[in-house]
Amino acid sequence: MTDRPMGFDTLAIHAATAPDPATGARQVPIYQTTAYVFRDADHAAKLFNLQEVGYIYSRLTNPTVSALANRVVALEGG
């Protein structure tokens, strides 16, 4: 069997995701948390200064939004 590039419809469903290793869930869950824990004040400062990638507050971004953004990038050919 040859590996073919995924079509648009298949990408819309499967792009930029992998099954969760702990649960086997195929899709990303909807994260409804509003805030995230920081390791320490330095970690928080790095996140707020965009020196480190991570989550600060759900109105800015969260894992669900990140998954959607990655899928849109794949759909646009990036």
mmJSON file of the N, C-alpha and C atoms, coordinates in Angstrom:
{"data_MODEL":{"atom_site":{
"group_PDB":["ATOM","ATOM","ATOM","ATOM","ATOM","ATOM","ATOM","ATOM","ATOM","ATOM","ATOM","ATOM","ATOM","ATOM","ATOM","ATOM","ATOM","ATOM","ATOM","ATOM","ATOM","ATOM","ATOM","ATOM","ATOM","ATOM","ATOM","ATOM","ATOM","ATOM","ATOM","ATOM","ATOM","ATOM","ATOM","ATOM","ATOM","ATOM","ATOM","ATOM","ATOM","ATOM","ATOM","ATOM","ATOM","ATOM","ATOM","ATOM","ATOM","ATOM","ATOM","ATOM","ATOM","ATOM","ATOM","ATOM","ATOM","ATOM","ATOM","ATOM","ATOM","ATOM","ATOM","ATOM","ATOM","ATOM","ATOM","ATOM","ATOM","ATOM","ATOM","ATOM","ATOM","ATOM","ATOM","ATOM","ATOM","ATOM","ATOM","ATOM","ATOM","ATOM","ATOM","ATOM","ATOM","ATOM","ATOM","ATOM","ATOM","ATOM","ATOM","ATOM","ATOM","ATOM","ATOM","ATOM","ATOM","ATOM","ATOM","ATOM","ATOM","ATOM","ATOM","ATOM","ATOM","ATOM","ATOM","ATOM","ATOM","ATOM","ATOM","ATOM","ATOM","ATOM","ATOM","ATOM","ATOM","ATOM","ATOM","ATOM","ATOM","ATOM","ATOM","ATOM","ATOM","ATOM","ATOM","ATOM","ATOM","ATOM","ATOM","ATOM","ATOM","ATOM","ATOM","ATOM","ATOM","ATOM","ATOM","ATOM","ATOM","ATOM","ATOM","ATOM","ATOM","ATOM","ATOM","ATOM","ATOM","ATOM","ATOM","ATOM","ATOM","ATOM","ATOM","ATOM","ATOM","ATOM","ATOM","ATOM","ATOM","ATOM","ATOM","ATOM","ATOM","ATOM","ATOM","ATOM","ATOM","ATOM","ATOM","ATOM","ATOM","ATOM","ATOM","ATOM","ATOM","ATOM","ATOM","ATOM","ATOM","ATOM","ATOM","ATOM","ATOM","ATOM","ATOM","ATOM","ATOM","ATOM","ATOM","ATOM","ATOM","ATOM","ATOM","ATOM","ATOM","ATOM","ATOM","ATOM","ATOM","ATOM","ATOM","ATOM","ATOM","ATOM","ATOM","ATOM","ATOM","ATOM","ATOM","ATOM","ATOM","ATOM","ATOM","ATOM","ATOM","ATOM","ATOM","ATOM","ATOM","ATOM","ATOM","ATOM","ATOM","ATOM","ATOM","ATOM","ATOM","ATOM","ATOM","ATOM","ATOM","ATOM"],
"id":[1,2,3,4,5,6,7,8,9,10,11,12,13,14,15,16,17,18,19,20,21,22,23,24,25,26,27,28,29,30,31,32,33,34,35,36,37,38,39,40,41,42,43,44,45,46,47,48,49,50,51,52,53,54,55,56,57,58,59,60,61,62,63,64,65,66,67,68,69,70,71,72,73,74,75,76,77,78,79,80,81,82,83,84,85,86,87,88,89,90,91,92,93,94,95,96,97,98,99,100,101,102,103,104,105,106,107,108,109,110,111,112,113,114,115,116,117,118,119,120,121,122,123,124,125,126,127,128,129,130,131,132,133,134,135,136,137,138,139,140,141,142,143,144,145,146,147,148,149,150,151,152,153,154,155,156,157,158,159,160,161,162,163,164,165,166,167,168,169,170,171,172,173,174,175,176,177,178,179,180,181,182,183,184,185,186,187,188,189,190,191,192,193,194,195,196,197,198,199,200,201,202,203,204,205,206,207,208,209,210,211,212,213,214,215,216,217,218,219,220,221,222,223,224,225,226,227,228,229,230,231,232,233,234],
"type_symbol":["N","C","C","N","C","C","N","C","C","N","C","C","N","C","C","N","C","C","N","C","C","N","C","C","N","C","C","N","C","C","N","C","C","N","C","C","N","C","C","N","C","C","N","C","C","N","C","C","N","C","C","N","C","C","N","C","C","N","C","C","N","C","C","N","C","C","N","C","C","N","C","C","N","C","C","N","C","C","N","C","C","N","C","C","N","C","C","N","C","C","N","C","C","N","C","C","N","C","C","N","C","C","N","C","C","N","C","C","N","C","C","N","C","C","N","C","C","N","C","C","N","C","C","N","C","C","N","C","C","N","C","C","N","C","C","N","C","C","N","C","C","N","C","C","N","C","C","N","C","C","N","C","C","N","C","C","N","C","C","N","C","C","N","C","C","N","C","C","N","C","C","N","C","C","N","C","C","N","C","C","N","C","C","N","C","C","N","C","C","N","C","C","N","C","C","N","C","C","N","C","C","N","C","C","N","C","C","N","C","C","N","C","C","N","C","C","N","C","C","N","C","C","N","C","C","N","C","C","N","C","C","N","C","C"],
"label_atom_id":["N","CA","C","N","CA","C","N","CA","C","N","CA","C","N","CA","C","N","CA","C","N","CA","C","N","CA","C","N","CA","C","N","CA","C","N","CA","C","N","CA","C","N","CA","C","N","CA","C","N","CA","C","N","CA","C","N","CA","C","N","CA","C","N","CA","C","N","CA","C","N","CA","C","N","CA","C","N","CA","C","N","CA","C","N","CA","C","N","CA","C","N","CA","C","N","CA","C","N","CA","C","N","CA","C","N","CA","C","N","CA","C","N","CA","C","N","CA","C","N","CA","C","N","CA","C","N","CA","C","N","CA","C","N","CA","C","N","CA","C","N","CA","C","N","CA","C","N","CA","C","N","CA","C","N","CA","C","N","CA","C","N","CA","C","N","CA","C","N","CA","C","N","CA","C","N","CA","C","N","CA","C","N","CA","C","N","CA","C","N","CA","C","N","CA","C","N","CA","C","N","CA","C","N","CA","C","N","CA","C","N","CA","C","N","CA","C","N","CA","C","N","CA","C","N","CA","C","N","CA","C","N","CA","C","N","CA","C","N","CA","C","N","CA","C","N","CA","C","N","CA","C","N","CA","C","N","CA","C","N","CA","C","N","CA","C","N","CA","C","N","CA","C"],
"label_alt_id":[null,null,null,null,null,null,null,null,null,null,null,null,null,null,null,null,null,null,null,null,null,null,null,null,null,null,null,null,null,null,null,null,null,null,null,null,null,null,null,null,null,null,null,null,null,null,null,null,null,null,null,null,null,null,null,null,null,null,null,null,null,null,null,null,null,null,null,null,null,null,null,null,null,null,null,null,null,null,null,null,null,null,null,null,null,null,null,null,null,null,null,null,null,null,null,null,null,null,null,null,null,null,null,null,null,null,null,null,null,null,null,null,null,null,null,null,null,null,null,null,null,null,null,null,null,null,null,null,null,null,null,null,null,null,null,null,null,null,null,null,null,null,null,null,null,null,null,null,null,null,null,null,null,null,null,null,null,null,null,null,null,null,null,null,null,null,null,null,null,null,null,null,null,null,null,null,null,null,null,null,null,null,null,null,null,null,null,null,null,null,null,null,null,null,null,null,null,null,null,null,null,null,null,null,null,null,null,null,null,null,null,null,null,null,null,null,null,null,null,null,null,null,null,null,null,null,null,null,null,null,null,null,null,null],
"label_comp_id":["MET","MET","MET","THR","THR","THR","ASP","ASP","ASP","ARG","ARG","ARG","PRO","PRO","PRO","MET","MET","MET","GLY","GLY","GLY","PHE","PHE","PHE","ASP","ASP","ASP","THR","THR","THR","LEU","LEU","LEU","ALA","ALA","ALA","ILE","ILE","ILE","HIS","HIS","HIS","ALA","ALA","ALA","ALA","ALA","ALA","THR","THR","THR","ALA","ALA","ALA","PRO","PRO","PRO","ASP","ASP","ASP","PRO","PRO","PRO","ALA","ALA","ALA","THR","THR","THR","GLY","GLY","GLY","ALA","ALA","ALA","ARG","ARG","ARG","GLN","GLN","GLN","VAL","VAL","VAL","PRO","PRO","PRO","ILE","ILE","ILE","TYR","TYR","TYR","GLN","GLN","GLN","THR","THR","THR","THR","THR","THR","ALA","ALA","ALA","TYR","TYR","TYR","VAL","VAL","VAL","PHE","PHE","PHE","ARG","ARG","ARG","ASP","ASP","ASP","ALA","ALA","ALA","ASP","ASP","ASP","HIS","HIS","HIS","ALA","ALA","ALA","ALA","ALA","ALA","LYS","LYS","LYS","LEU","LEU","LEU","PHE","PHE","PHE","ASN","ASN","ASN","LEU","LEU","LEU","GLN","GLN","GLN","GLU","GLU","GLU","VAL","VAL","VAL","GLY","GLY","GLY","TYR","TYR","TYR","ILE","ILE","ILE","TYR","TYR","TYR","SER","SER","SER","ARG","ARG","ARG","LEU","LEU","LEU","THR","THR","THR","ASN","ASN","ASN","PRO","PRO","PRO","THR","THR","THR","VAL","VAL","VAL","SER","SER","SER","ALA","ALA","ALA","LEU","LEU","LEU","ALA","ALA","ALA","ASN","ASN","ASN","ARG","ARG","ARG","VAL","VAL","VAL","VAL","VAL","VAL","ALA","ALA","ALA","LEU","LEU","LEU","GLU","GLU","GLU","GLY","GLY","GLY","GLY","GLY","GLY"],
"label_asym_id":["A","A","A","A","A","A","A","A","A","A","A","A","A","A","A","A","A","A","A","A","A","A","A","A","A","A","A","A","A","A","A","A","A","A","A","A","A","A","A","A","A","A","A","A","A","A","A","A","A","A","A","A","A","A","A","A","A","A","A","A","A","A","A","A","A","A","A","A","A","A","A","A","A","A","A","A","A","A","A","A","A","A","A","A","A","A","A","A","A","A","A","A","A","A","A","A","A","A","A","A","A","A","A","A","A","A","A","A","A","A","A","A","A","A","A","A","A","A","A","A","A","A","A","A","A","A","A","A","A","A","A","A","A","A","A","A","A","A","A","A","A","A","A","A","A","A","A","A","A","A","A","A","A","A","A","A","A","A","A","A","A","A","A","A","A","A","A","A","A","A","A","A","A","A","A","A","A","A","A","A","A","A","A","A","A","A","A","A","A","A","A","A","A","A","A","A","A","A","A","A","A","A","A","A","A","A","A","A","A","A","A","A","A","A","A","A","A","A","A","A","A","A","A","A","A","A","A","A","A","A","A","A","A","A"],
"label_entity_id":["1","1","1","1","1","1","1","1","1","1","1","1","1","1","1","1","1","1","1","1","1","1","1","1","1","1","1","1","1","1","1","1","1","1","1","1","1","1","1","1","1","1","1","1","1","1","1","1","1","1","1","1","1","1","1","1","1","1","1","1","1","1","1","1","1","1","1","1","1","1","1","1","1","1","1","1","1","1","1","1","1","1","1","1","1","1","1","1","1","1","1","1","1","1","1","1","1","1","1","1","1","1","1","1","1","1","1","1","1","1","1","1","1","1","1","1","1","1","1","1","1","1","1","1","1","1","1","1","1","1","1","1","1","1","1","1","1","1","1","1","1","1","1","1","1","1","1","1","1","1","1","1","1","1","1","1","1","1","1","1","1","1","1","1","1","1","1","1","1","1","1","1","1","1","1","1","1","1","1","1","1","1","1","1","1","1","1","1","1","1","1","1","1","1","1","1","1","1","1","1","1","1","1","1","1","1","1","1","1","1","1","1","1","1","1","1","1","1","1","1","1","1","1","1","1","1","1","1","1","1","1","1","1","1"],
"label_seq_id":[1,1,1,2,2,2,3,3,3,4,4,4,5,5,5,6,6,6,7,7,7,8,8,8,9,9,9,10,10,10,11,11,11,12,12,12,13,13,13,14,14,14,15,15,15,16,16,16,17,17,17,18,18,18,19,19,19,20,20,20,21,21,21,22,22,22,23,23,23,24,24,24,25,25,25,26,26,26,27,27,27,28,28,28,29,29,29,30,30,30,31,31,31,32,32,32,33,33,33,34,34,34,35,35,35,36,36,36,37,37,37,38,38,38,39,39,39,40,40,40,41,41,41,42,42,42,43,43,43,44,44,44,45,45,45,46,46,46,47,47,47,48,48,48,49,49,49,50,50,50,51,51,51,52,52,52,53,53,53,54,54,54,55,55,55,56,56,56,57,57,57,58,58,58,59,59,59,60,60,60,61,61,61,62,62,62,63,63,63,64,64,64,65,65,65,66,66,66,67,67,67,68,68,68,69,69,69,70,70,70,71,71,71,72,72,72,73,73,73,74,74,74,75,75,75,76,76,76,77,77,77,78,78,78],
"pdbx_PDB_ins_code":[null,null,null,null,null,null,null,null,null,null,null,null,null,null,null,null,null,null,null,null,null,null,null,null,null,null,null,null,null,null,null,null,null,null,null,null,null,null,null,null,null,null,null,null,null,null,null,null,null,null,null,null,null,null,null,null,null,null,null,null,null,null,null,null,null,null,null,null,null,null,null,null,null,null,null,null,null,null,null,null,null,null,null,null,null,null,null,null,null,null,null,null,null,null,null,null,null,null,null,null,null,null,null,null,null,null,null,null,null,null,null,null,null,null,null,null,null,null,null,null,null,null,null,null,null,null,null,null,null,null,null,null,null,null,null,null,null,null,null,null,null,null,null,null,null,null,null,null,null,null,null,null,null,null,null,null,null,null,null,null,null,null,null,null,null,null,null,null,null,null,null,null,null,null,null,null,null,null,null,null,null,null,null,null,null,null,null,null,null,null,null,null,null,null,null,null,null,null,null,null,null,null,null,null,null,null,null,null,null,null,null,null,null,null,null,null,null,null,null,null,null,null,null,null,null,null,null,null,null,null,null,null,null,null],
"Cartn_x":[0.843,0.0,0.892,0.566,1.347,0.714,1.569,1.07,0.694,-0.577,-1.049,-1.242,-1.092,-1.396,-2.874,-3.157,-4.55,-5.297,-6.548,-7.402,-7.889,-8.539,-8.998,-9.934,-10.905,-11.869,-11.184,-10.238,-9.509,-8.644,-8.0,-7.207,-8.075,-9.282,-10.177,-10.497,-10.466,-10.787,-9.537,-8.454,-7.31,-6.027,-5.936,-4.669,-4.253,-2.96,-2.335,-2.83,-3.262,-3.664,-3.11,-3.027,-2.653,-3.506,-3.81,-4.597,-3.912,-4.705,-4.178,-3.569,-2.299,-1.657,-2.284,-2.877,-3.459,-4.852,-5.657,-7.055,-7.386,-6.553,-6.847,-7.855,-8.263,-9.226,-8.647,-9.436,-8.977,-8.874,-9.783,-9.81,-9.39,-8.998,-8.61,-9.865,-9.808,-10.979,-11.188,-12.362,-12.645,-12.208,-11.163,-10.653,-11.475,-12.073,-12.926,-12.317,-11.065,-10.413,-10.164,-10.125,-9.895,-8.483,-7.791,-6.463,-5.536,-4.257,-3.243,-2.251,-1.629,-0.664,0.725,1.457,2.836,3.774,4.928,5.904,6.409,6.62,7.094,6.905,7.298,7.112,7.917,9.101,9.933,9.254,8.657,7.928,6.778,6.022,4.91,5.419,6.514,7.071,7.479,8.093,8.507,7.303,6.232,5.028,4.405,4.25,3.641,4.495,5.813,6.718,6.946,6.21,6.288,7.69,8.433,9.765,9.688,8.552,8.327,6.901,6.727,5.402,4.639,3.391,2.556,1.243,0.472,-0.86,-0.899,-1.591,-1.691,-3.134,-4.017,-5.407,-6.22,-7.321,-8.057,-8.645,-8.895,-9.414,-8.342,-7.078,-5.985,-5.729,-5.546,-5.352,-5.479,-5.735,-5.805,-5.511,-5.38,-5.04,-6.05,-7.327,-8.335,-8.11,-7.857,-7.605,-6.309,-5.298,-4.035,-4.246,-5.041,-5.321,-6.045,-7.005,-7.715,-6.756,-5.915,-4.958,-4.03,-3.545,-2.666,-3.396,-4.672,-5.452,-5.678,-5.959,-6.148,-4.854,-3.723,-2.428,-2.283,-2.62,-2.521,-3.468,-4.673,-5.641,-5.189,-4.427,-3.928,-2.608,-2.164,-0.958,0.338,0.251,1.458,1.967],
"Cartn_y":[-1.172,0.0,1.241,2.192,3.428,4.491,5.328,6.443,7.584,7.924,9.046,10.246,11.44,12.623,12.613,13.085,13.142,14.213,13.913,14.9,15.92,16.969,18.049,17.535,16.703,16.202,15.366,14.528,13.705,14.579,15.579,16.51,17.238,17.617,18.348,17.532,16.224,15.356,14.924,14.617,13.959,14.771,15.915,16.653,17.13,17.092,17.66,17.044,15.799,15.121,13.706,13.16,11.763,11.233,9.954,9.419,9.681,9.985,10.222,8.932,8.948,7.715,7.135,7.976,7.484,6.903,7.538,7.118,6.468,6.712,6.216,7.078,8.199,9.085,9.588,9.58,9.969,11.485,12.214,13.664,14.364,15.612,16.442,16.772,16.658,17.031,18.543,18.96,20.384,20.782,21.579,22.026,23.215,23.101,24.159,24.871,24.62,25.298,26.763,27.614,29.037,29.481,28.731,29.15,27.939,28.215,27.165,27.39,26.325,26.377,26.66,27.518,27.822,27.1,26.664,25.987,26.921,28.18,29.205,30.565,31.642,32.996,33.22,32.624,32.772,32.14,30.977,30.305,31.181,31.76,32.645,33.846,34.445,35.611,35.263,34.109,33.694,33.482,32.912,32.72,34.058,34.953,36.251,37.099,36.916,37.652,36.937,35.842,35.044,34.508,34.255,33.665,32.145,31.628,30.19,29.912,28.795,28.416,27.718,28.088,27.454,28.193,27.791,28.362,29.214,30.347,31.302,31.43,31.684,31.986,31.585,30.88,30.305,31.315,32.539,33.519,33.92,33.667,33.949,32.744,31.595,30.349,29.187,28.011,26.792,25.62,24.407,23.28,23.033,23.315,23.131,24.12,25.375,26.4,26.089,25.629,25.265,24.136,23.143,22.03,22.524,23.418,23.986,24.773,25.589,26.38,25.473,24.403,23.465,22.775,22.48,21.839,22.811,24.068,25.067,25.238,25.257,25.344,24.177,22.976,21.801,21.928,22.426,22.585,23.627,24.612,25.651,25.268,24.039,23.541,23.878,24.324,24.733,23.75],
"Cartn_z":[0.0,0.0,0.0,-0.843,-0.905,-0.018,0.539,1.346,0.417,0.421,-0.385,0.523,-0.029,0.775,1.167,2.358,2.803,2.015,1.678,1.036,2.053,1.557,2.425,3.514,3.149,4.136,5.215,4.812,5.78,6.681,6.102,6.908,7.926,7.511,8.412,9.659,9.54,10.676,11.439,10.731,11.361,11.46,10.813,10.783,12.166,12.404,13.608,14.908,14.863,16.091,16.099,17.268,17.455,18.601,18.594,19.709,21.051,22.051,23.394,23.92,24.344,24.798,26.066,26.892,28.147,27.956,27.083,26.959,25.635,24.614,23.281,22.537,23.129,22.472,21.154,20.118,18.784,18.631,19.237,19.085,20.374,20.228,21.367,22.171,23.49,24.286,24.274,24.68,24.832,26.234,26.314,27.607,28.077,29.261,29.782,30.986,31.263,32.379,32.03,33.032,32.773,33.108,33.935,34.376,34.45,34.464,34.467,35.598,36.044,37.145,36.575,37.236,36.86,37.823,37.314,38.169,39.26,38.886,39.824,39.157,39.85,39.323,38.04,37.967,36.774,35.563,35.765,34.69,34.205,35.129,34.765,33.976,34.435,33.747,32.319,32.128,30.784,29.876,30.416,29.616,29.227,30.184,29.906,28.968,28.992,28.102,26.774,26.558,25.329,25.066,26.138,26.029,26.085,26.468,26.577,26.11,25.42,24.932,26.049,26.212,27.221,27.352,28.325,28.512,29.769,29.663,30.757,31.223,30.263,30.556,29.335,29.524,28.404,27.431,27.855,26.899,25.895,26.221,25.289,24.4,25.006,24.271,25.248,24.693,25.491,24.568,25.087,24.222,23.102,23.335,22.295,21.153,21.488,20.473,19.72,20.421,19.769,18.765,19.134,18.227,16.976,17.153,16.009,15.116,15.715,14.928,14.127,14.737,14.033,12.891,13.08,12.023,10.867,11.161,10.103,9.306,9.989,9.295,8.321,8.755,7.88,6.69,6.923,5.837,4.818,5.283,4.382,3.722,3.974,3.322,4.022,5.273,6.008,6.914],
"occupancy":[1.0,1.0,1.0,1.0,1.0,1.0,1.0,1.0,1.0,1.0,1.0,1.0,1.0,1.0,1.0,1.0,1.0,1.0,1.0,1.0,1.0,1.0,1.0,1.0,1.0,1.0,1.0,1.0,1.0,1.0,1.0,1.0,1.0,1.0,1.0,1.0,1.0,1.0,1.0,1.0,1.0,1.0,1.0,1.0,1.0,1.0,1.0,1.0,1.0,1.0,1.0,1.0,1.0,1.0,1.0,1.0,1.0,1.0,1.0,1.0,1.0,1.0,1.0,1.0,1.0,1.0,1.0,1.0,1.0,1.0,1.0,1.0,1.0,1.0,1.0,1.0,1.0,1.0,1.0,1.0,1.0,1.0,1.0,1.0,1.0,1.0,1.0,1.0,1.0,1.0,1.0,1.0,1.0,1.0,1.0,1.0,1.0,1.0,1.0,1.0,1.0,1.0,1.0,1.0,1.0,1.0,1.0,1.0,1.0,1.0,1.0,1.0,1.0,1.0,1.0,1.0,1.0,1.0,1.0,1.0,1.0,1.0,1.0,1.0,1.0,1.0,1.0,1.0,1.0,1.0,1.0,1.0,1.0,1.0,1.0,1.0,1.0,1.0,1.0,1.0,1.0,1.0,1.0,1.0,1.0,1.0,1.0,1.0,1.0,1.0,1.0,1.0,1.0,1.0,1.0,1.0,1.0,1.0,1.0,1.0,1.0,1.0,1.0,1.0,1.0,1.0,1.0,1.0,1.0,1.0,1.0,1.0,1.0,1.0,1.0,1.0,1.0,1.0,1.0,1.0,1.0,1.0,1.0,1.0,1.0,1.0,1.0,1.0,1.0,1.0,1.0,1.0,1.0,1.0,1.0,1.0,1.0,1.0,1.0,1.0,1.0,1.0,1.0,1.0,1.0,1.0,1.0,1.0,1.0,1.0,1.0,1.0,1.0,1.0,1.0,1.0,1.0,1.0,1.0,1.0,1.0,1.0,1.0,1.0,1.0,1.0,1.0,1.0,1.0,1.0,1.0,1.0,1.0,1.0],
"B_iso_or_equiv":[0.0,0.0,0.0,0.0,0.0,0.0,0.0,0.0,0.0,0.0,0.0,0.0,0.0,0.0,0.0,0.0,0.0,0.0,0.0,0.0,0.0,0.0,0.0,0.0,0.0,0.0,0.0,0.0,0.0,0.0,0.0,0.0,0.0,0.0,0.0,0.0,0.0,0.0,0.0,0.0,0.0,0.0,0.0,0.0,0.0,0.0,0.0,0.0,0.0,0.0,0.0,0.0,0.0,0.0,0.0,0.0,0.0,0.0,0.0,0.0,0.0,0.0,0.0,0.0,0.0,0.0,0.0,0.0,0.0,0.0,0.0,0.0,0.0,0.0,0.0,0.0,0.0,0.0,0.0,0.0,0.0,0.0,0.0,0.0,0.0,0.0,0.0,0.0,0.0,0.0,0.0,0.0,0.0,0.0,0.0,0.0,0.0,0.0,0.0,0.0,0.0,0.0,0.0,0.0,0.0,0.0,0.0,0.0,0.0,0.0,0.0,0.0,0.0,0.0,0.0,0.0,0.0,0.0,0.0,0.0,0.0,0.0,0.0,0.0,0.0,0.0,0.0,0.0,0.0,0.0,0.0,0.0,0.0,0.0,0.0,0.0,0.0,0.0,0.0,0.0,0.0,0.0,0.0,0.0,0.0,0.0,0.0,0.0,0.0,0.0,0.0,0.0,0.0,0.0,0.0,0.0,0.0,0.0,0.0,0.0,0.0,0.0,0.0,0.0,0.0,0.0,0.0,0.0,0.0,0.0,0.0,0.0,0.0,0.0,0.0,0.0,0.0,0.0,0.0,0.0,0.0,0.0,0.0,0.0,0.0,0.0,0.0,0.0,0.0,0.0,0.0,0.0,0.0,0.0,0.0,0.0,0.0,0.0,0.0,0.0,0.0,0.0,0.0,0.0,0.0,0.0,0.0,0.0,0.0,0.0,0.0,0.0,0.0,0.0,0.0,0.0,0.0,0.0,0.0,0.0,0.0,0.0,0.0,0.0,0.0,0.0,0.0,0.0,0.0,0.0,0.0,0.0,0.0,0.0],
"pdbx_formal_charge":[null,null,null,null,null,null,null,null,null,null,null,null,null,null,null,null,null,null,null,null,null,null,null,null,null,null,null,null,null,null,null,null,null,null,null,null,null,null,null,null,null,null,null,null,null,null,null,null,null,null,null,null,null,null,null,null,null,null,null,null,null,null,null,null,null,null,null,null,null,null,null,null,null,null,null,null,null,null,null,null,null,null,null,null,null,null,null,null,null,null,null,null,null,null,null,null,null,null,null,null,null,null,null,null,null,null,null,null,null,null,null,null,null,null,null,null,null,null,null,null,null,null,null,null,null,null,null,null,null,null,null,null,null,null,null,null,null,null,null,null,null,null,null,null,null,null,null,null,null,null,null,null,null,null,null,null,null,null,null,null,null,null,null,null,null,null,null,null,null,null,null,null,null,null,null,null,null,null,null,null,null,null,null,null,null,null,null,null,null,null,null,null,null,null,null,null,null,null,null,null,null,null,null,null,null,null,null,null,null,null,null,null,null,null,null,null,null,null,null,null,null,null,null,null,null,null,null,null,null,null,null,null,null,null],
"auth_seq_id":[1,1,1,2,2,2,3,3,3,4,4,4,5,5,5,6,6,6,7,7,7,8,8,8,9,9,9,10,10,10,11,11,11,12,12,12,13,13,13,14,14,14,15,15,15,16,16,16,17,17,17,18,18,18,19,19,19,20,20,20,21,21,21,22,22,22,23,23,23,24,24,24,25,25,25,26,26,26,27,27,27,28,28,28,29,29,29,30,30,30,31,31,31,32,32,32,33,33,33,34,34,34,35,35,35,36,36,36,37,37,37,38,38,38,39,39,39,40,40,40,41,41,41,42,42,42,43,43,43,44,44,44,45,45,45,46,46,46,47,47,47,48,48,48,49,49,49,50,50,50,51,51,51,52,52,52,53,53,53,54,54,54,55,55,55,56,56,56,57,57,57,58,58,58,59,59,59,60,60,60,61,61,61,62,62,62,63,63,63,64,64,64,65,65,65,66,66,66,67,67,67,68,68,68,69,69,69,70,70,70,71,71,71,72,72,72,73,73,73,74,74,74,75,75,75,76,76,76,77,77,77,78,78,78],
"auth_comp_id":["MET","MET","MET","THR","THR","THR","ASP","ASP","ASP","ARG","ARG","ARG","PRO","PRO","PRO","MET","MET","MET","GLY","GLY","GLY","PHE","PHE","PHE","ASP","ASP","ASP","THR","THR","THR","LEU","LEU","LEU","ALA","ALA","ALA","ILE","ILE","ILE","HIS","HIS","HIS","ALA","ALA","ALA","ALA","ALA","ALA","THR","THR","THR","ALA","ALA","ALA","PRO","PRO","PRO","ASP","ASP","ASP","PRO","PRO","PRO","ALA","ALA","ALA","THR","THR","THR","GLY","GLY","GLY","ALA","ALA","ALA","ARG","ARG","ARG","GLN","GLN","GLN","VAL","VAL","VAL","PRO","PRO","PRO","ILE","ILE","ILE","TYR","TYR","TYR","GLN","GLN","GLN","THR","THR","THR","THR","THR","THR","ALA","ALA","ALA","TYR","TYR","TYR","VAL","VAL","VAL","PHE","PHE","PHE","ARG","ARG","ARG","ASP","ASP","ASP","ALA","ALA","ALA","ASP","ASP","ASP","HIS","HIS","HIS","ALA","ALA","ALA","ALA","ALA","ALA","LYS","LYS","LYS","LEU","LEU","LEU","PHE","PHE","PHE","ASN","ASN","ASN","LEU","LEU","LEU","GLN","GLN","GLN","GLU","GLU","GLU","VAL","VAL","VAL","GLY","GLY","GLY","TYR","TYR","TYR","ILE","ILE","ILE","TYR","TYR","TYR","SER","SER","SER","ARG","ARG","ARG","LEU","LEU","LEU","THR","THR","THR","ASN","ASN","ASN","PRO","PRO","PRO","THR","THR","THR","VAL","VAL","VAL","SER","SER","SER","ALA","ALA","ALA","LEU","LEU","LEU","ALA","ALA","ALA","ASN","ASN","ASN","ARG","ARG","ARG","VAL","VAL","VAL","VAL","VAL","VAL","ALA","ALA","ALA","LEU","LEU","LEU","GLU","GLU","GLU","GLY","GLY","GLY","GLY","GLY","GLY"],
"auth_asym_id":["A","A","A","A","A","A","A","A","A","A","A","A","A","A","A","A","A","A","A","A","A","A","A","A","A","A","A","A","A","A","A","A","A","A","A","A","A","A","A","A","A","A","A","A","A","A","A","A","A","A","A","A","A","A","A","A","A","A","A","A","A","A","A","A","A","A","A","A","A","A","A","A","A","A","A","A","A","A","A","A","A","A","A","A","A","A","A","A","A","A","A","A","A","A","A","A","A","A","A","A","A","A","A","A","A","A","A","A","A","A","A","A","A","A","A","A","A","A","A","A","A","A","A","A","A","A","A","A","A","A","A","A","A","A","A","A","A","A","A","A","A","A","A","A","A","A","A","A","A","A","A","A","A","A","A","A","A","A","A","A","A","A","A","A","A","A","A","A","A","A","A","A","A","A","A","A","A","A","A","A","A","A","A","A","A","A","A","A","A","A","A","A","A","A","A","A","A","A","A","A","A","A","A","A","A","A","A","A","A","A","A","A","A","A","A","A","A","A","A","A","A","A","A","A","A","A","A","A","A","A","A","A","A","A"],
"auth_atom_id":["N","CA","C","N","CA","C","N","CA","C","N","CA","C","N","CA","C","N","CA","C","N","CA","C","N","CA","C","N","CA","C","N","CA","C","N","CA","C","N","CA","C","N","CA","C","N","CA","C","N","CA","C","N","CA","C","N","CA","C","N","CA","C","N","CA","C","N","CA","C","N","CA","C","N","CA","C","N","CA","C","N","CA","C","N","CA","C","N","CA","C","N","CA","C","N","CA","C","N","CA","C","N","CA","C","N","CA","C","N","CA","C","N","CA","C","N","CA","C","N","CA","C","N","CA","C","N","CA","C","N","CA","C","N","CA","C","N","CA","C","N","CA","C","N","CA","C","N","CA","C","N","CA","C","N","CA","C","N","CA","C","N","CA","C","N","CA","C","N","CA","C","N","CA","C","N","CA","C","N","CA","C","N","CA","C","N","CA","C","N","CA","C","N","CA","C","N","CA","C","N","CA","C","N","CA","C","N","CA","C","N","CA","C","N","CA","C","N","CA","C","N","CA","C","N","CA","C","N","CA","C","N","CA","C","N","CA","C","N","CA","C","N","CA","C","N","CA","C","N","CA","C","N","CA","C","N","CA","C","N","CA","C","N","CA","C","N","CA","C","N","CA","C"],
"pdbx_PDB_model_num":[1,1,1,1,1,1,1,1,1,1,1,1,1,1,1,1,1,1,1,1,1,1,1,1,1,1,1,1,1,1,1,1,1,1,1,1,1,1,1,1,1,1,1,1,1,1,1,1,1,1,1,1,1,1,1,1,1,1,1,1,1,1,1,1,1,1,1,1,1,1,1,1,1,1,1,1,1,1,1,1,1,1,1,1,1,1,1,1,1,1,1,1,1,1,1,1,1,1,1,1,1,1,1,1,1,1,1,1,1,1,1,1,1,1,1,1,1,1,1,1,1,1,1,1,1,1,1,1,1,1,1,1,1,1,1,1,1,1,1,1,1,1,1,1,1,1,1,1,1,1,1,1,1,1,1,1,1,1,1,1,1,1,1,1,1,1,1,1,1,1,1,1,1,1,1,1,1,1,1,1,1,1,1,1,1,1,1,1,1,1,1,1,1,1,1,1,1,1,1,1,1,1,1,1,1,1,1,1,1,1,1,1,1,1,1,1,1,1,1,1,1,1,1,1,1,1,1,1,1,1,1,1,1,1]
}}}
